[in-house]
Amino acid sequence: QVQLVESGGGLVQPGGSLRLSCAASGFPLDYHAISWFRQAPGKEREGVACISSSDGRTYYADSVKGRFTIFRDGAKNTVYLQMRSLKPEDTGVYYCASEPGTWVSLNIDDFASWGQGTQVTVSS
C-alpha cells in the first residue's frame, strides 16, 4: 500500500526554521517526482517545492526561493523540506505528494498520491 507520512510541523516565530519530513512506504521513491504543497486557511493549495528523484532536479515557487530547500535521503526513502527565515505568510498545512516520473512540477493535478499533511504556524 502506497503511503506518504509528513512530520515536523509546529509553531515557530518569524525568522525561525523548521524541517519537514515526508516518509514513503509501500514503494521506493526512485524515479518519482515528489513535491511539497501548502494550504492556508481560506486559500487554495499551492505548490512550494519539487524534486525529481531520478536526477535531483529541484523546482521552487518564487515565494520560497532562497529560503526553502528540498532534498532526499534515498536510504531512508524520505524527502525533506528545510524551511528558513519563515514568515507568517508561510503558515498552513503542508502536504507532500508523489507521482512516478522524471519531471518536476508544482501542479496539483500532476500528483495522485498525497500525505495527510502537517501544520506549520509562523507567529510571534
C-alpha positions in Angstrom: 0.0 0.0 0.0 1.4 3.4 -1.1 1.6 5.7 1.9 3.2 9.2 2.5 3.5 10.4 6.0 4.5 14.0 6.8 6.0 15.2 10.1 8.0 18.0 11.6 5.4 20.8 11.6 4.8 23.0 14.6 4.8 26.6 15.9 7.8 28.8 15.1 8.5 32.5 15.4 9.1 34.7 12.4 12.6 34.2 11.2 12.8 30.7 12.6 13.4 27.4 10.9 11.7 24.0 10.6 12.4 20.8 8.8 9.5 18.8 7.4 9.8 15.1 6.5 7.9 13.0 4.0 8.4 9.3 4.6 7.2 7.0 1.9 6.3 3.3 2.4 5.0 0.7 0.1 7.0 1.9 -2.8 10.5 3.3 -3.5 10.8 6.9 -4.3 13.2 6.2 -7.2 12.1 7.7 -10.4 9.4 9.8 -8.8 8.6 13.4 -8.7 8.0 14.5 -5.1 6.5 17.8 -4.2 5.5 19.8 -1.2 2.3 21.8 -1.3 0.7 24.0 1.3 -2.7 25.3 2.1 -3.5 28.3 4.2 -7.0 28.8 5.7 -9.4 30.1 3.1 -6.9 29.7 0.3 -6.2 27.3 -2.5 -3.5 24.7 -2.1 -0.3 25.9 -3.8 3.0 24.2 -4.8 6.1 25.0 -2.8 9.0 22.8 -4.0 9.6 19.7 -6.1 12.4 17.3 -6.5 13.0 14.7 -9.2 14.4 11.6 -7.6 15.9 10.4 -10.9 18.4 13.3 -11.3 17.9 15.5 -8.2 16.5 18.4 -10.2 14.6 20.9 -7.9 12.0 23.5 -8.6 10.7 26.2 -6.2 7.9 28.6 -6.0 9.1 32.2 -6.2 7.7 32.9 -2.8 10.2 30.4 -1.1 13.3 30.6 -3.4 16.4 31.2 -1.3 14.6 30.2 2.0 13.4 26.6 1.4 15.4 23.6 0.3 14.0 20.3 -0.8 16.2 17.2 -0.6 16.0 13.5 -0.5 17.6 10.7 1.6 17.3 7.6 -0.6 18.4 5.2 2.2 15.5 6.4 4.4 13.1 6.7 1.4 12.3 10.2 2.7 12.1 13.7 1.3 12.7 16.7 3.4 11.8 20.4 3.2 14.2 22.6 5.1 12.5 25.9 5.8 14.4 29.0 6.9 13.6 32.7 7.5 10.0 31.7 8.0 7.3 34.4 7.6 3.7 34.5 8.9 2.5 34.0 5.3 4.2 30.6 5.3 1.6 29.4 7.7 -0.6 26.5 6.5 -0.9 22.8 6.3 2.0 21.3 4.3 1.4 18.2 2.2 3.8 16.0 0.3 2.8 14.3 -2.9 4.4 11.9 -5.3 4.0 10.6 -8.8 6.1 8.3 -10.9 8.1 10.2 -13.5 11.3 12.0 -14.2 9.9 15.6 -14.3 9.4 18.3 -11.7 6.0 20.1 -11.2 4.1 22.2 -8.8 0.8 21.4 -10.4 -1.6 19.7 -8.1 -3.3 17.8 -10.9 0.0 16.0 -11.7 0.0 14.1 -8.4 -2.1 11.2 -7.3 -0.5 10.1 -4.0 -0.8 12.5 -1.1 0.0 12.5 2.6 -2.3 13.7 5.4 -0.5 17.0 6.0 1.4 18.6 8.9 0.5 22.0 10.3 3.1 24.8 10.2 2.3 28.0 12.1 4.6 31.0 12.0 3.6 33.5 14.7 5.1 35.6 17.4 
